[in-house]
Amino acid sequence: MTDRGSKRTATARAQRPGLGHAHEAEPSKAARLRAELFAPRLSFIMEAHNGLSAKIVEEAGFMGIWASGLSMSAALGVRDSNEASWTQVLDQLEFMSDATTVPILVDGDTGYGNFNNVRRLVKKLCQRHIAGVCIEDKLFPKTNSFIGEAQPLADIDEFCGRIKAGKDSQSDDDFVLVARVEALISGWGMDEALRRAEAYRQAGADAVLIHSKKSTADEIVAFSREWAGRSPIVIVPTMYYRTPTAVFENAGIGMVIWANHNLRAALSAMRAVSGRIMREQSLAGIEHEIASVKEVFELVGQQELIQAESRYLAPPRVAPRAVVLAATQGAKLGPLTATRPKCMIDVRGQPLLRRLISTLNECGVRDITVVRGFRKETVDLANVKAVDNDRHAETGEVASLACAAGALDGECLISYGDILFRPYILDDLLSAEGDVVVVADARWESPGHRAPDRAIDRVKCARPFTGSYLDEGPAPLVAISTEIPAPETHGEFIGLIKLSERGSSEVAAEIARMHADGSRETADLPELLTRLMARGVAVSVLYITGHWLDVDDAFDLAKARNLI
């Protein structure tokens, strides 16, 4: 067997310095396939047809993979007659190459056309680190070799042109092009097989694949004897499978391809499993006989992804808690709140509080504590915690918040129980930076927003709302009160606050101080915020422009039904 470092390959290396063996310590997949072809022993490669089967072949210990055209076509549910386009085959090869470290020799059929198709195919294969391609001397579109008799073969000179085009197009000098000789399997005889093989060798083929559909290896052994080691011989013993491997070794064969057995094994197994599950209408009898889901995860490298996540992903953000202050009756709603608190009045078929909680849930806030008071037994909602302010009639908002002091730990939201708002407002608030961030409506003076005589919690900030999408983020709060003059008012506090971990700690400490000095019982949230600012805690304002409301009277209730 002669060295395939022919004049063509040597010239190509001289013309493309830096390619091929640029890193001798880490040979390319093509270099490893070439080494196997020229090794003084028989090599074996195994069929695969997708990324998973390719992994199994490597796991079994094979040095290389045969990307079978028959198997890839069948796996796609089409015939082995070029019904799957070459780009669809290329997609499968990319997954197979990415999934494995061993070289892949691909069944390239006829090269998918003439010399021009072959050179584009080879360029694309090299880009995906495919080690080699085998092309057969038949016409495009091809027919599987085992179907029919006396299939027409390509003109020798034309096929040699395909070989030369492929070799001239490879970007890895070690890329292997195997010329598959179909003369024996098509009934053209030994002389024609040898004549074609020699022409293909001289055209630059790195090896020849001689094919036979006889049940013995006699034709293959005779060809090898006549060939006399002019270049490596590759065989596919699908039909003469009973032949002992020693016969191939003694005949000087270089590589054996087990061509389609993984697909066939999968076909048998899937038929058996599907049929049994259909008959038994149960998984109990089959579960212990098939691979576990854990094995699938292990094979596809799930553990590596877990390790990568710990290295590259930021720690998952812990969703904030929420405290909802819902202790008041809501006397302005008259008979509607005679037997239930304001938070439980109906808004289009759901209690107001349920609507609020749904918005919190939608934004990822699920640890919710509701402070109940008036007719507390009616505030009975799933998936929320409840604490009670039994002195709700004589105490204010801070006293209710104190009842839920245990929830003021880490990032936390505080919300009135009688407000509704669009989810984007909460999303923006959760993204806002700051230890204490309150939401204020910059359109507090818009017509029809509320009854003209209603007192509102006004905010004065270090800067007004600009109306620009390039706004500088939350503005520092200067004051919050119902008494701020209109010309100095920048917005209306809507009853929604976000606290950072430090902010929660500051609020809990201030509530404790207010309890100690006797001011806690009747204080509202604006008073709490004012005390925090006086103590040097930075409080900022996230401006919004509508899309919220508080339900205080029948007029608000009508608007709430329109907002939903």
KOLTI-932097 format. One line per 8 residues: number of its first residue (from 1); their letters; for each residue x, y, z of C-alpha. Coordinates in nm, 4 decimals, always signed. Layout:
NUM = a = X:Y:Z  ...;
end
This chain:
1 = mtdrgskr = +0.0000:+0.0000:+0.0000  +0.1585:+0.3273:-0.1084  +0.1573:+0.6576:+0.0786  -0.1255:+0.8817:-0.0371  +0.0920:+1.1906:-0.0017  +0.0715:+1.2289:-0.3786  +0.2004:+1.5133:-0.5911  -0.1484:+1.6679:-0.5876;
9 = tataraqr = -0.1594:+1.6718:-0.2059  +0.1970:+1.7930:-0.1715  +0.1288:+2.0765:-0.4145  -0.1872:+2.1683:-0.2287  +0.0032:+2.1916:+0.0983  +0.2639:+2.4137:-0.0607  -0.0097:+2.6426:-0.1936  -0.1934:+2.6615:+0.1412;
17 = pglghahe = +0.0637:+2.7159:+0.4165  -0.0709:+2.7125:+0.7673  -0.3509:+2.4660:+0.6920  -0.3678:+2.1004:+0.7822  -0.1067:+2.0337:+1.0516  -0.0934:+2.3832:+1.2025  -0.1165:+2.2250:+1.5501  +0.0743:+1.8978:+1.5419;
25 = aepskaar = -0.0115:+1.8271:+1.9069  -0.3824:+1.8392:+1.8226  -0.4432:+1.6849:+1.4798  -0.7639:+1.7671:+1.2993  -1.0422:+1.5151:+1.2634  -0.9420:+1.4765:+0.8997  -0.5835:+1.3982:+0.9994  -0.7052:+1.1288:+1.2363;
33 = lraelfap = -0.9241:+0.9721:+0.9680  -0.6327:+0.9768:+0.7243  -0.4095:+0.8103:+0.9848  -0.6645:+0.5317:+1.0270  -0.6853:+0.4758:+0.6526  -0.3094:+0.4294:+0.6250  -0.2617:+0.2412:+0.9525  -0.1016:-0.1080:+0.9200;
41 = rlsfimea = -0.4156:-0.2629:+1.0684  -0.7813:-0.2897:+0.9878  -0.9957:+0.0022:+1.1057  -1.3687:+0.0114:+1.1701  -1.6187:+0.2943:+1.1551  -1.9832:+0.2748:+1.2554  -2.2990:+0.4232:+1.1082  -2.4780:+0.7167:+1.2688;
49 = hnglsaki = -2.7567:+0.9348:+1.1367  -2.7972:+1.2172:+1.3883  -2.6243:+1.3767:+1.6850  -2.7536:+1.1246:+1.9390  -2.6542:+0.8153:+1.7411  -2.3160:+0.9768:+1.6694  -2.2599:+1.0142:+2.0432  -2.3472:+0.6491:+2.0941;
57 = veeagfmg = -2.0948:+0.5427:+1.8284  -1.8207:+0.7435:+1.9967  -1.9245:+0.6146:+2.3393  -1.8931:+0.2564:+2.2081  -1.5262:+0.3221:+2.1247  -1.5273:+0.3469:+1.7455  -1.2519:+0.5627:+1.6025  -1.4815:+0.7145:+1.3454;
65 = iwasglsm = -1.8369:+0.7586:+1.2235  -1.9962:+0.6711:+0.8920  -2.2658:+0.9303:+0.8230  -2.4858:+0.7037:+0.6134  -2.6944:+0.8559:+0.3371  -2.9484:+0.5746:+0.3639  -2.9794:+0.6183:+0.7395  -3.0037:+0.9970:+0.7354;
73 = saalgvrd = -3.2669:+0.9838:+0.4608  -3.4681:+0.7161:+0.6394  -3.4461:+0.9074:+0.9693  -3.6048:+1.2005:+0.7862  -3.8748:+0.9687:+0.6519  -3.7694:+0.9845:+0.2857  -3.6116:+0.7485:+0.0316  -3.2392:+0.7136:-0.0312;
81 = sneaswtq = -3.2806:+0.8783:-0.3720  -3.1567:+1.2307:-0.2984  -3.5022:+1.3239:-0.1707  -3.3313:+1.4871:+0.1248  -3.1403:+1.7857:-0.0095  -2.7695:+1.8172:+0.0479  -2.8283:+2.1160:+0.2768  -3.0628:+1.9068:+0.4926;
89 = vldqlefm = -2.7915:+1.6418:+0.5132  -2.5429:+1.9153:+0.5998  -2.7628:+2.0267:+0.8903  -2.7546:+1.6731:+1.0328  -2.3787:+1.6543:+0.9866  -2.3270:+1.9778:+1.1755  -2.5105:+1.8387:+1.4773  -2.3127:+1.5144:+1.4530;
97 = sdattvpi = -1.9806:+1.6950:+1.4275  -2.0600:+1.9258:+1.7174  -2.1713:+1.6334:+1.9322  -1.8573:+1.4216:+1.8908  -1.4789:+1.4345:+1.8860  -1.4103:+1.1452:+1.6480  -1.3814:+1.1937:+1.2699  -1.6822:+1.1593:+1.0416;
105 = lvdgdtgy = -1.6712:+1.0137:+0.6914  -1.9895:+1.1180:+0.5166  -2.1766:+0.9286:+0.2507  -2.1901:+1.2019:-0.0136  -2.3876:+0.9965:-0.2667  -2.2854:+1.1214:-0.6133  -2.1716:+1.4588:-0.4823  -2.5213:+1.5981:-0.5457;
113 = gnfnnvrr = -2.4499:+1.6946:-0.9049  -2.1477:+1.7730:-1.1197  -1.8013:+1.9041:-1.0285  -1.9444:+2.2412:-0.9197  -2.1764:+2.0827:-0.6647  -1.8929:+1.8664:-0.5339  -1.6567:+2.1544:-0.4717  -1.9215:+2.3497:-0.2819;
121 = lvkklcqr = -2.0071:+2.0375:-0.0828  -1.6438:+1.9843:+0.0168  -1.6016:+2.3484:+0.1211  -1.9056:+2.3232:+0.3462  -1.7949:+1.9903:+0.4923  -1.4547:+2.1315:+0.5817  -1.6191:+2.4317:+0.7481  -1.8054:+2.1896:+0.9745;
129 = hiagvcie = -1.4927:+1.9839:+1.0527  -1.6162:+1.6764:+0.8668  -1.3140:+1.4541:+0.8081  -1.3979:+1.3153:+0.4670  -1.6544:+1.2376:+0.2014  -1.7254:+0.9318:-0.0094  -1.8755:+0.9927:-0.3533  -1.9986:+0.7183:-0.5859;
137 = dklfpktn = -1.9663:+0.6937:-0.9627  -2.3354:+0.6956:-1.0421  -2.5741:+0.9509:-1.1865  -2.7610:+1.2214:-0.9958  -3.0170:+1.1703:-0.8526  -2.8861:+0.8391:-0.7221  -3.0707:+0.5164:-0.6484  -2.9660:+0.2985:-0.3567;
145 = sfigeaqp = -2.7177:+0.0357:-0.4727  -2.9259:-0.2552:-0.3452  -3.2304:-0.1589:-0.5537  -3.2586:-0.2952:-0.9076  -2.9963:-0.4315:-1.1434  -2.7415:-0.2852:-1.3866  -2.7699:+0.0716:-1.2688  -2.6076:+0.3216:-1.5069;
153 = ladidefc = -2.2686:+0.4560:-1.4012  -2.1100:+0.7946:-1.4529  -1.8691:+0.8616:-1.7363  -1.5198:+0.7977:-1.6004  -1.3724:+1.1286:-1.7131  -1.6699:+1.3230:-1.5772  -1.6436:+1.1489:-1.2399  -1.2693:+1.2141:-1.2297;
161 = grikagkd = -1.3590:+1.5801:-1.2715  -1.5744:+1.5580:-0.9592  -1.2825:+1.4059:-0.7679  -1.0379:+1.6746:-0.8821  -1.2868:+1.9512:-0.7980  -1.3364:+1.8087:-0.4500  -0.9646:+1.7783:-0.3766  -0.8978:+2.1305:-0.5059;
169 = sqsdddfv = -1.1710:+2.2692:-0.2808  -1.0714:+2.1225:+0.0555  -0.9499:+2.3705:+0.3170  -0.7950:+2.0993:+0.5358  -0.5060:+1.9294:+0.3585  -0.5877:+1.6035:+0.5365  -0.9499:+1.5956:+0.4230  -1.0199:+1.2519:+0.2792;
177 = lvarveal = -1.2039:+1.1917:-0.0467  -1.3039:+0.8296:-0.1042  -1.4128:+0.7252:-0.4530  -1.6812:+0.4565:-0.4410  -1.6656:+0.2138:-0.7314  -2.0050:+0.0680:-0.8240  -1.8955:-0.1493:-1.1156  -1.9193:-0.4810:-0.9290;
185 = isgwgmde = -2.2542:-0.4157:-0.7624  -2.3981:-0.2923:-1.0953  -2.2780:-0.5998:-1.2864  -2.0078:-0.4294:-1.4957  -1.7372:-0.6794:-1.3962  -1.3971:-0.6861:-1.2333  -1.1994:-0.5339:-1.5203  -1.4250:-0.2294:-1.5272;
193 = alrraeay = -1.4026:-0.1966:-1.1486  -1.0226:-0.1962:-1.1615  -1.0125:+0.0411:-1.4583  -1.2355:+0.2886:-1.2776  -1.0536:+0.2582:-0.9460  -0.7183:+0.3359:-1.1098  -0.8595:+0.6377:-1.2930  -1.0035:+0.7691:-0.9690;
201 = rqagadav = -0.6754:+0.7148:-0.7851  -0.4885:+0.9099:-1.0500  -0.7487:+1.1873:-1.0291  -0.6580:+1.2326:-0.6606  -0.8904:+1.0053:-0.4630  -0.7343:+0.9168:-0.1278  -0.8973:+0.5732:-0.1142  -1.1398:+0.3582:-0.3089;
209 = lihskkst = -1.4529:+0.1959:-0.1732  -1.5326:-0.1217:-0.3600  -1.8915:-0.2351:-0.3209  -2.0521:-0.5761:-0.3682  -2.3941:-0.7237:-0.2986  -2.2886:-1.0864:-0.3093  -2.3324:-1.2934:+0.0066  -1.9624:-1.3784:+0.0198;
217 = adeivafs = -1.6518:-1.1614:+0.0080  -1.5031:-1.3384:-0.2939  -1.5373:-1.0353:-0.5244  -1.3858:-0.8036:-0.2636  -1.0891:-1.0338:-0.1984  -1.0277:-1.0742:-0.5727  -1.0381:-0.6981:-0.6263  -0.7964:-0.6389:-0.3417;
225 = rewagrsp = -0.5550:-0.8966:-0.4815  -0.5571:-0.7280:-0.8235  -0.5401:-0.3797:-0.6711  -0.2191:-0.4699:-0.4959  -0.2206:-0.1917:-0.2394  -0.2145:+0.1066:-0.4752  -0.4266:+0.3002:-0.2227  -0.6389:+0.2094:+0.0786;
233 = ivivptmy = -0.9486:-0.0007:+0.0191  -1.2701:+0.0647:+0.2080  -1.5514:-0.1918:+0.2158  -1.9147:-0.2132:+0.3322  -1.9874:-0.5800:+0.4209  -2.3644:-0.5362:+0.4621  -2.4468:-0.8319:+0.2333  -2.1486:-1.0557:+0.3111;
241 = yrtptavf = -2.1802:-1.0031:+0.6867  -2.0952:-1.3678:+0.7685  -1.7392:-1.3220:+0.6428  -1.4876:-1.3408:+0.9316  -1.2964:-1.0194:+0.9947  -0.9708:-1.2098:+0.9503  -1.0526:-1.2473:+0.5803  -1.0573:-0.8697:+0.5421;
249 = enagigmv = -0.7318:-0.8338:+0.7322  -0.5587:-1.0983:+0.5218  -0.6858:-0.9332:+0.2038  -0.5222:-0.6014:+0.2977  -0.8446:-0.4069:+0.3438  -0.7875:-0.0715:+0.5125  -1.1256:+0.0182:+0.6587  -1.4589:-0.1541:+0.7220;
257 = iwanhnlr = -1.7846:+0.0438:+0.7403  -2.0710:-0.1001:+0.9436  -2.3136:+0.0935:+0.7317  -2.6705:+0.1037:+0.8644  -2.7032:-0.1096:+1.1740  -2.7822:+0.1605:+1.4291  -3.0769:+0.2778:+1.2244  -3.2007:-0.0765:+1.1769;
265 = aalsamra = -3.1607:-0.1517:+1.5476  -3.3518:+0.1645:+1.6361  -3.6259:+0.0719:+1.3889  -3.6740:-0.2700:+1.5498  -3.6660:-0.1298:+1.9023  -3.9081:+0.1547:+1.8322  -4.1550:-0.0779:+1.6601  -4.1437:-0.3185:+1.9525;
273 = vsgrimre = -4.1863:-0.0493:+2.2180  -4.4590:+0.1417:+2.0345  -4.6518:-0.1772:+1.9599  -4.6322:-0.2978:+2.3178  -4.7421:+0.0340:+2.4672  -5.0303:+0.0451:+2.2215  -5.1407:-0.3064:+2.3178  -5.0991:-0.2680:+2.6928;
281 = qslagieh = -5.2041:+0.0970:+2.7225  -4.9463:+0.1257:+2.9996  -4.5789:+0.2020:+3.0562  -4.5448:-0.0307:+3.3541  -4.4263:-0.3317:+3.1568  -4.1764:-0.1500:+2.9365  -4.0191:+0.1156:+3.1560  -3.7498:-0.1103:+3.3031;
289 = eiasvkev = -3.6526:-0.2436:+2.9588  -3.5620:+0.0861:+2.7922  -3.3035:+0.3556:+2.8583  -3.3885:+0.5899:+3.1423  -3.4410:+0.9600:+3.0952  -3.1323:+1.0063:+3.3133  -2.9260:+0.8151:+3.0559  -3.0529:+1.0462:+2.7830;
297 = felvgqqe = -2.9525:+1.3508:+2.9883  -2.6102:+1.2019:+3.0542  -2.5528:+1.1195:+2.6870  -2.6402:+1.4674:+2.5636  -2.4212:+1.6349:+2.8279  -2.6766:+1.7843:+3.0663  -2.4199:+1.7932:+3.3486  -2.1889:+2.0138:+3.1440;
305 = liqaesry = -2.4719:+2.2632:+3.0971  -2.5331:+2.2712:+3.4721  -2.1646:+2.3413:+3.5314  -2.1642:+2.6106:+3.2623  -2.4705:+2.7752:+3.4141  -2.2967:+2.8016:+3.7486  -2.0022:+2.9667:+3.5758  -2.1703:+3.2019:+3.3309;
313 = lapprvap = -2.5197:+3.2809:+3.4586  -2.5801:+3.5379:+3.7263  -2.7416:+3.3887:+4.0372  -3.1181:+3.3793:+3.9920  -3.2856:+3.6838:+4.1344  -3.4981:+3.6044:+4.4369  -3.8500:+3.7313:+4.3766  -3.9498:+3.9983:+4.6257;
321 = ravvlaat = -4.2123:+3.9506:+4.8905  -4.5204:+4.1717:+4.8998  -4.7280:+4.3139:+5.1807  -5.0781:+4.4280:+5.0842  -5.2559:+4.6618:+5.3258  -5.6242:+4.5673:+5.3044  -5.7668:+4.6260:+5.6523  -6.0080:+4.9157:+5.5862;
329 = qgaklgpl = -6.3803:+4.8962:+5.5284  -6.4117:+5.1614:+5.2552  -6.7075:+5.3575:+5.3927  -6.7434:+5.5751:+5.0813  -6.8714:+5.2734:+4.8894  -7.1822:+5.2644:+5.1104  -7.3845:+4.9414:+5.1018  -7.1229:+4.7650:+4.8905;
337 = tatrpkcm = -6.8923:+4.7423:+5.1919  -7.1483:+4.6855:+5.4642  -7.0670:+4.3157:+5.4910  -6.7262:+4.2945:+5.3260  -6.4131:+4.5110:+5.3093  -6.3357:+4.7317:+5.0137  -6.0664:+4.4918:+4.8898  -6.3308:+4.2221:+4.8307;
345 = idvrgqpl = -6.5805:+4.4166:+4.6207  -6.6519:+4.2686:+4.2800  -6.4697:+4.4021:+3.9746  -6.5924:+4.2206:+3.6659  -6.6477:+3.8897:+3.8415  -6.3439:+3.8878:+4.0721  -6.2682:+4.0544:+4.4034  -6.0552:+4.3667:+4.3734;
353 = lrrlistl = -5.7857:+4.2046:+4.5872  -5.7731:+3.8968:+4.3626  -5.7133:+4.1243:+4.0633  -5.4273:+4.2925:+4.2464  -5.2741:+3.9604:+4.3500  -5.3008:+3.8299:+3.9928  -5.0959:+4.1272:+3.8715  -4.8345:+4.0593:+4.1389;
361 = necgvrdi = -4.8216:+3.6913:+4.0395  -4.7921:+3.7795:+3.6720  -4.4756:+3.9758:+3.7518  -4.3252:+3.6893:+3.9524  -4.4270:+3.8041:+4.3012  -4.5823:+3.5059:+4.4782  -4.4885:+3.5396:+4.8460  -4.7731:+3.7726:+4.9437;
369 = tvvrgfrk = -4.8939:+3.8713:+5.2904  -5.2330:+4.0418:+5.3175  -5.3127:+4.2493:+5.6250  -5.6816:+4.1969:+5.6993  -5.9110:+4.3985:+5.9252  -6.2765:+4.4730:+5.8656  -6.4761:+4.1520:+5.8168  -6.1482:+3.9645:+5.7956;
377 = etvdlanv = -6.3200:+3.6282:+5.7535  -6.4310:+3.7324:+5.4047  -6.0701:+3.7872:+5.2939  -6.0004:+3.4232:+5.2173  -5.7879:+3.3850:+4.9037  -5.5722:+3.0919:+4.8026  -5.1924:+3.1111:+4.7972  -5.1630:+3.4201:+5.0173;
385 = kavdndrh = -5.0702:+3.4573:+5.3816  -5.2978:+3.6561:+5.6075  -5.2222:+3.8574:+5.9215  -5.4831:+4.0576:+6.1105  -5.5032:+4.4118:+6.2362  -5.7906:+4.3752:+6.4780  -5.7631:+4.7420:+6.5705  -5.8072:+4.8577:+6.2114;
393 = aetgevas = -6.0865:+5.1032:+6.2979  -5.8606:+5.3066:+6.5254  -5.5204:+5.2640:+6.3644  -5.3565:+5.3662:+6.0389  -5.1457:+5.2225:+5.7602  -4.8192:+5.1938:+5.9538  -4.9911:+4.9967:+6.2303  -5.1228:+4.7556:+5.9669;
401 = lacaagal = -4.7762:+4.7301:+5.8135  -4.6360:+4.6526:+6.1590  -4.8647:+4.3486:+6.1729  -4.6683:+4.2093:+5.8770  -4.3255:+4.3103:+6.0084  -4.2000:+3.9538:+5.9605  -4.2355:+3.9946:+5.5833  -4.0062:+4.2984:+5.5786;
409 = dgeclisy = -3.7036:+4.0854:+5.5047  -3.5061:+4.1206:+5.1840  -3.6536:+4.2885:+4.8783  -4.0173:+4.3692:+4.9460  -4.3168:+4.5463:+4.7928  -4.5741:+4.7402:+4.9899  -4.9090:+4.8014:+4.8236  -5.2436:+4.9429:+4.9182;
417 = gdilfrpy = -5.5151:+4.6799:+4.8850  -5.7533:+4.8992:+4.6873  -5.5404:+4.9845:+4.3827  -5.5210:+4.8403:+4.0333  -5.2429:+4.9001:+3.7828  -5.1106:+4.7626:+3.4565  -4.8365:+4.4959:+3.4947  -4.5739:+4.7051:+3.3137;
425 = ilddllsa = -4.5788:+4.9503:+3.6061  -4.4762:+4.6749:+3.8452  -4.2135:+4.5453:+3.5999  -4.0607:+4.8943:+3.5837  -4.0700:+4.9264:+3.9617  -3.8974:+4.5904:+4.0123  -3.6207:+4.7022:+3.7762  -3.5750:+5.0433:+3.9413;
433 = egdvvvva = -3.2603:+5.1034:+4.1455  -3.2851:+5.2380:+4.4989  -3.3424:+5.1318:+4.8593  -3.6869:+5.2914:+4.8783  -3.8691:+5.3607:+4.5499  -4.2265:+5.4902:+4.5406  -4.4525:+5.5136:+4.2359  -4.6120:+5.8480:+4.1515;
441 = darwespg = -4.8406:+5.9496:+3.8675  -4.7033:+6.2540:+3.6872  -5.0469:+6.3167:+3.5327  -5.2095:+6.3782:+3.8680  -5.3987:+6.6794:+3.7360  -5.5532:+6.5111:+3.4308  -5.9299:+6.5782:+3.3916  -6.1603:+6.3071:+3.5231;
449 = hrapdrai = -5.8818:+6.1388:+3.7165  -6.0681:+6.1753:+4.0506  -6.3316:+6.3769:+4.2302  -6.2066:+6.7377:+4.2549  -6.2459:+6.7526:+4.6337  -6.0494:+6.4370:+4.7127  -5.7258:+6.4783:+4.9062  -5.4297:+6.3038:+4.7487;
457 = drvkcarp = -5.0754:+6.2267:+4.8592  -4.8676:+6.4664:+4.6549  -4.4958:+6.4268:+4.5884  -4.2332:+6.6898:+4.5330  -3.9130:+6.5653:+4.3694  -3.5693:+6.6970:+4.2883  -3.6819:+6.7159:+3.9258  -4.0147:+6.6903:+3.7460;
465 = ftgsylde = -4.1122:+6.4224:+3.4999  -3.9579:+6.5088:+3.1619  -4.1754:+6.2879:+2.9445  -3.8658:+6.1554:+2.7652  -3.7854:+5.7906:+2.7073  -3.4319:+5.8888:+2.8018  -3.5467:+5.9986:+3.1476  -3.2765:+5.9599:+3.4096;
473 = gpaplvai = -3.4632:+5.6989:+3.6118  -3.6226:+5.7476:+3.9545  -3.6085:+6.1063:+4.0838  -3.5073:+6.1824:+4.4465  -3.8117:+6.2489:+4.6644  -3.8060:+6.5806:+4.8491  -4.1450:+6.5758:+5.0199  -4.4699:+6.3774:+5.0319;
481 = steipape = -4.7880:+6.5235:+5.1774  -5.1456:+6.6244:+5.1014  -5.0411:+6.9823:+5.1758  -4.7821:+7.0399:+4.9000  -4.8968:+7.3369:+4.6855  -5.0070:+7.2496:+4.3354  -4.7265:+7.4480:+4.1632  -4.4691:+7.2432:+4.3570;
489 = thgefigl = -4.6392:+6.9075:+4.3043  -4.4737:+6.6677:+4.0605  -4.7043:+6.3688:+4.1006  -4.9489:+6.1651:+4.3076  -4.8279:+5.8752:+4.5228  -5.0342:+5.5743:+4.4120  -4.9723:+5.3530:+4.7166  -4.6997:+5.1258:+4.5751;
497 = iklsergs = -4.3457:+5.1033:+4.7168  -4.0449:+4.8814:+4.6515  -3.7848:+4.8233:+4.9231  -3.4381:+4.6775:+4.8749  -3.2973:+4.4507:+5.1443  -3.1466:+4.7584:+5.3102  -3.4711:+4.9487:+5.2546  -3.6723:+4.6767:+5.4312;
505 = sevaaeia = -3.4319:+4.6899:+5.7237  -3.4623:+5.0695:+5.7447  -3.8439:+5.0546:+5.7327  -3.8609:+4.7851:+6.0022  -3.6293:+4.9882:+6.2244  -3.8310:+5.3063:+6.1726  -4.1580:+5.1274:+6.2546  -3.9985:+5.0108:+6.5792;
513 = rmhadgsr = -3.8926:+5.3680:+6.6607  -4.2437:+5.4950:+6.5826  -4.3864:+5.2338:+6.8180  -4.1478:+5.3487:+7.0870  -4.2398:+5.7159:+7.0516  -4.6138:+5.6501:+7.0240  -4.6602:+5.7741:+6.6667  -4.7053:+5.4374:+6.4959;
521 = etadlpel = -5.0731:+5.3774:+6.5662  -5.2207:+5.6542:+6.3537  -4.9415:+5.7189:+6.1007  -4.9826:+5.6660:+5.7289  -4.7225:+5.5635:+5.4704  -4.6370:+5.9243:+5.3680  -4.5485:+5.9973:+5.7307  -4.3273:+5.6873:+5.7418;
529 = ltrlmarg = -4.1512:+5.7970:+5.4220  -4.1027:+6.1485:+5.5591  -3.9376:+6.0104:+5.8731  -3.7077:+5.7907:+5.6652  -3.5922:+6.0893:+5.4590  -3.5327:+6.2896:+5.7771  -3.3083:+6.0095:+5.8985  -3.1055:+6.0272:+5.5742;
537 = vavsvlyi = -3.2545:+5.7296:+5.3903  -3.2709:+5.8004:+5.0165  -3.6251:+5.7753:+4.8832  -3.6840:+5.8079:+4.5089  -3.9843:+5.8343:+4.2813  -4.0626:+5.6264:+3.9733  -4.2860:+5.8377:+3.7528  -4.5754:+5.6826:+3.5638;
545 = tghwldvd = -4.8405:+5.8426:+3.3448  -5.1780:+5.6891:+3.4244  -5.2861:+5.3263:+3.3758  -5.3714:+5.2810:+3.7423  -5.6440:+5.3803:+3.9884  -5.7463:+5.3490:+4.3497  -6.0996:+5.2362:+4.4245  -6.2432:+5.4729:+4.6837;
553 = dafdlaka = -6.6045:+5.5303:+4.5747  -6.8627:+5.4213:+4.3214  -6.7108:+5.6529:+4.0585  -6.3762:+5.4710:+4.0977  -6.5483:+5.1323:+4.0854  -6.6982:+5.2152:+3.7460  -6.3545:+5.3184:+3.6168  -6.2029:+4.9972:+3.7560;
561 = rnli = -6.4371:+4.7913:+3.5436  -6.3182:+4.9817:+3.2376  -5.9496:+4.9440:+3.3306  -5.9673:+4.5627:+3.3464;
end
